[in-house]
Amino acid sequence: MKKFIAVVLTLIMMLAVCVPAFASTTITDKTANTADAVLKTSTQKEDGTEGASYVVTFPAETIIPWEKTKTVFTYSVKSQLESGKRLAISVVSASGEKALVDANGVKLPYSFSKTNAGEAVDTLSYTTENEIVDMNRTFNIDIAAADWQKVPVNEYTGNLTFTVDVVNA
């Protein structure tokens, strides 16, 4: 039994000092005098995290002044994704009903529109045109003047839900 343990320990010590060999190219006087070395990037950062990333930043709170019919909502998009990938960003009313509500349950309806064209849209959705993006995006929160006149002066609140997905181009 002692011999067996000695042999096993000897094998373990021999394997512990083995150095792994890496592929290499050597130029000698008996081979060609040129050779190539491959340079290759990784999709991971040095710390092991994924290199592709995105950040969509939007304000936690937006104040709409009383009787303001168009309020610009600005958010920023920054991404560096894999080739052929894009960000798909959508914004909807969290309640499913485009209305701000006061403490008494009174509703003040609103709608979305594009800031550059002014046309109303039911759902805000946007897919980036490139893998690399660093820009601000905007849309309008519209409240009709007639709707302001139908509700008492109170504080009305509601939430927007942003959804961001990485999709194929």
N, C-alpha and C positions, 0 to 999 in steps of 0.2 A: 504494500500500500504506500509506503514512504517513497518508493521509486516512482510509482505512478504520479503522485503529487509533485515530485521533483520534476518529472518530465512535463507535466501540465504547466507548472510555474515557469519553466524554462521557455516553453512555447509562448506563453503570455508575454514574457519579457522581450523575446525576439520580435513579436508582432508590435509591441509598444514602441520600439525604436525604428520601425520601418517608416520611411519617408515616402509619401505618394509622389509619383513621377508625373510631371505635366508635359503635354505635347510641346515639342520645341523644334526649331529648325536650326541647323548648324551649317555654316559655310566653312569648308576646309579647302586645302590646296588640291584635293582630289575630286571636288565637286564644282558646280558652276559658281561663279563669283557674285551672283545675285540670288536673293530669295525674298519672298513676300511674308509679311506679318499681317494678320487680320485684326482690324479695329472694329469693335462691335459695341453698340450701346445696349443698355438694359432698359426695360420699361419700369424698373423699380429704382427708387432712390437709394442712396448709400445706407440709410437706416432701415431699409427693407420695406418701406411703405410704397404703395403704388404711385407711379409718377403722374398718371392722368388724374386731374382733379378739377373741381369747379366750385365756385362760390356765387350764390345769388343772395344779395343783401337788399332788404327792404325795410322801411321804417316800421317800428313797432306800433306807432300811433300816428295817425294823420288827422289834423283838426280841420273841419270844414266850417268856415264862417257862416253865420246865419244868412240865408237868402242867396248864397253863392251858387250859381247854376253850373259852373264848371270848375272842378278842382283837379289840378294835375297831380298824379301819383307817380313818383319816380322811384325806380329800383335799379340796382346795378348787377351786371352779369360779367363774371370773369371765369374763363375756362381755358384749359389746355388739355385736350383729349387725344385719344388715339386717332390715327388716320381713318377717315370714313365714319367718324362718330360725331354726333351733334347733340346739343341740349334741346329738349322739348320742354317749354315752360308754359304752364297754364294757370289762370287765376279765376276763381269762382267765389261766389258768396258762400260763406261757410254754412249758412242756414238753408241754402238752396233757394231762398227767396231774396231777391234784391231789394231789401228794405232795411233801413235803420229803425231801431225800436227804442222807445223811451221806457221809463220805469213803470208806466201805467199800461204798457202794451200797445201804445199808439204807434202806427207804422208810417215812416217817411220813405217812399219808394225812391230808388236811384237806378241809374243804368250806367253802362260802360260805353265809352267811345274812344276812337283812336285820336291821339293828339294832333297828328299831322293832317289827317283827312277829315276828322270830325264826324265820321259816320258811326252810327251806333252799332254795337256788336253784342250778341247774346253772351258769348263766352270769349274770354281773352286767351288766345293761345299763340305761341311764337316758337319757331324752331330756328336755332342759330344757323347762319349760312356757312360758318367755318368751324374748324376744330379749336382754333385759338380766338378768343373773344375777350375784349376788355372795353365795355361800353355801358352807358346808362340807357335804360328803356323807360318810356312813359306811356301812360294812358290817362283818360279823364274819368272822373267820377261825376256824373251828371245828375242834378236834381232839378226838375222842372220848376219854374217860378210859380206855377199854379199849385204844385204840390206843397211848396213852402207855405202858401196861403191857407192850406187846408188843415194845418196842424198847429197846436199850441206851442209857444216858445218853451222848449225843454231841451235837455241833452239827449240826443239820439245816438245809439251805438250799434255797431255790427262788425263782423269779422270777415276778412278775406282769407281764402285758403290758396296758397301757392303750391303747385306740384311741379317738381323738376325731375325729368328722366333723361338718361343717356340713351339715344336711339341711333340706328343706322342712318347714314346720309341718304 
